[in-house]
Amino acid sequence: MISTARVPADKPVRIAFSLDNASDDTPPEDAIPLAFPELDQQLQPLPPCHDSLESMQVFKQHCQIAEEYNEVKKEIALLEERKKELIAKLDQAEREKVDAAQLAREFEALMEENRTLKLAQSQCVEQLEKLRIQYQKRQGSS
C-alpha cells in the first residue's frame, strides 16, 4: 500500500515497501483457503472484503450454506447407497419367493405322484395276493 503525504523538504524521507501483495491489516485473498474443496468452483464462497462488515457476514452465511450443502450431499449419497442395498435385498427376496413358490409346486406334484404310486402299489399287492390264492387253489386241486 502506497500512501502519499506532503513532507517538509528539510526533513529526511524514509520509504519502506514490501514486494508482498498484501498490506498489514488485510490478509491476501489466497490466505482464505478453499474451505470446501469438494464443491464446484462456482459454489465456492468468495473471499470477503475485510473492510466491509456486510461482506464478512455474507461470507459467513455462504460458508454455512456450503457446509449444509455438503452435509445434505453426504446424506443423499448415504441414502442412495441404502436404497441400492434395499433394492438388492428386495430383488433377493423376490427371487427367493419365486423359488419358494416353484418348490411348493414341485412338492405338490411330487406328493400327488407319491399318492398315485402308493395307490398303484396297494392295488398291485391286492392283485398279487389274489394271484397267490388262485395259485394255491390250483396246487391244492391237482
C-alpha positions as CSV (number, residue, x, y, z in Angstrom):
1,M,0.0,0.0,0.0
2,I,1.4,3.3,-1.0
3,S,0.5,6.5,0.8
4,T,1.2,9.9,-0.3
5,A,1.8,12.7,2.2
6,R,3.4,16.1,2.0
7,V,6.6,16.2,3.9
8,P,8.7,19.3,4.5
9,A,11.7,19.5,2.3
10,D,14.2,19.9,5.2
11,K,13.2,16.6,6.8
12,P,14.7,13.3,5.6
13,V,12.2,10.9,3.9
14,R,12.2,7.3,4.6
15,I,10.3,5.0,2.2
16,A,9.5,1.4,3.0
17,F,7.7,-1.1,0.9
18,S,7.3,-4.8,0.6
19,L,7.0,-6.9,-2.5
20,D,4.3,-8.9,-0.9
21,N,0.9,-8.3,-2.5
22,A,-0.8,-7.8,0.9
23,S,-1.0,-5.0,3.3
24,D,-0.5,-5.4,7.0
25,D,-4.2,-5.2,8.0
26,T,-5.8,-7.2,5.3
27,P,-5.0,-10.8,4.5
28,P,-4.5,-11.7,0.8
29,E,-7.3,-13.4,-1.0
30,D,-5.2,-16.6,-1.1
31,A,-4.9,-16.6,2.7
32,I,-8.5,-17.8,2.8
33,P,-8.1,-21.4,1.7
34,L,-10.8,-23.2,-0.2
35,A,-12.7,-24.4,2.9
36,F,-14.8,-26.7,0.6
37,P,-12.5,-28.2,-2.0
38,E,-15.2,-30.8,-2.9
39,L,-17.5,-28.0,-4.1
40,D,-17.6,-26.9,-7.6
41,Q,-15.7,-23.7,-8.3
42,Q,-18.9,-21.7,-8.9
43,L,-20.2,-22.8,-5.5
44,Q,-17.1,-21.8,-3.5
45,P,-17.6,-19.0,-1.1
46,L,-15.9,-15.9,-2.4
47,P,-13.3,-14.2,-0.2
48,P,-14.9,-11.3,1.7
49,C,-13.9,-7.7,1.6
50,H,-12.4,-7.4,5.1
51,D,-13.2,-3.7,5.3
52,S,-17.0,-4.4,4.9
53,L,-18.9,-5.9,7.8
54,E,-21.7,-6.8,5.3
55,S,-19.2,-8.7,3.1
56,M,-17.9,-10.6,6.1
57,Q,-21.5,-11.6,7.1
58,V,-22.3,-12.7,3.6
59,F,-19.1,-14.8,3.5
60,K,-20.0,-16.4,6.8
61,Q,-23.5,-17.2,5.6
62,H,-22.2,-18.6,2.4
63,C,-19.8,-20.8,4.4
64,Q,-22.7,-22.0,6.5
65,I,-24.8,-22.7,3.4
66,A,-21.8,-24.6,1.8
67,E,-21.4,-26.7,5.0
68,E,-25.2,-27.5,4.9
69,Y,-24.9,-28.3,1.2
70,N,-22.0,-30.7,1.9
71,E,-24.0,-32.4,4.7
72,V,-27.0,-32.8,2.5
73,K,-24.9,-34.2,-0.3
74,K,-23.3,-36.7,2.0
75,E,-26.7,-37.7,3.4
76,I,-28.1,-38.1,-0.1
77,A,-25.1,-40.3,-1.0
78,L,-25.7,-42.4,2.1
79,L,-29.4,-42.7,1.3
80,E,-28.8,-43.6,-2.3
81,E,-26.4,-46.3,-1.1
82,R,-29.0,-47.6,1.4
83,K,-31.6,-47.5,-1.4
84,K,-29.3,-49.7,-3.6
85,E,-28.9,-52.1,-0.6
86,L,-32.7,-52.3,-0.1
87,I,-33.4,-52.8,-3.8
88,A,-30.8,-55.6,-3.8
89,K,-32.5,-57.2,-0.7
90,L,-35.9,-56.8,-2.3
91,D,-34.7,-58.5,-5.5
92,Q,-33.2,-61.3,-3.5
93,A,-36.4,-61.7,-1.5
94,E,-38.5,-61.8,-4.7
95,R,-36.1,-64.4,-6.2
96,E,-36.5,-66.4,-3.1
97,K,-40.2,-66.0,-3.1
98,V,-40.3,-67.2,-6.8
99,D,-38.0,-70.1,-5.8
100,A,-40.2,-71.0,-2.9
101,A,-43.3,-70.9,-5.0
102,Q,-41.7,-73.1,-7.6
103,L,-40.5,-75.5,-4.9
104,A,-44.0,-75.6,-3.4
105,R,-45.5,-76.5,-6.8
106,E,-42.8,-79.2,-7.3
107,F,-43.6,-80.5,-3.8
108,E,-47.3,-80.7,-4.5
109,A,-46.6,-82.5,-7.8
110,L,-44.3,-85.0,-6.1
111,M,-46.9,-85.5,-3.3
112,E,-49.5,-86.3,-5.9
113,E,-47.2,-88.6,-7.7
114,N,-46.4,-90.3,-4.4
115,R,-50.1,-90.8,-3.6
116,T,-50.7,-92.2,-7.0
117,L,-47.7,-94.6,-6.7
118,K,-48.9,-95.8,-3.2
119,L,-52.4,-96.4,-4.6
120,A,-50.9,-98.4,-7.6
121,Q,-48.7,-100.3,-5.1
122,S,-51.6,-101.2,-2.9
123,Q,-53.6,-102.4,-6.0
124,C,-50.6,-104.5,-7.1
125,V,-50.3,-106.0,-3.6
126,E,-54.0,-106.9,-3.7
127,Q,-53.7,-108.4,-7.2
128,L,-50.6,-110.4,-6.1
129,E,-52.5,-111.7,-3.1
130,K,-55.4,-112.8,-5.3
131,L,-53.0,-114.5,-7.7
132,R,-51.3,-116.4,-4.8
133,I,-54.7,-117.6,-3.6
134,Q,-55.6,-118.7,-7.1
135,Y,-52.3,-120.5,-7.5
136,Q,-52.7,-122.2,-4.1
137,K,-56.2,-123.4,-5.1
138,R,-54.8,-124.8,-8.3
139,Q,-52.0,-126.5,-6.5
140,G,-54.4,-128.0,-3.9
141,S,-56.8,-129.3,-6.5
142,S,-54.2,-131.0,-8.6
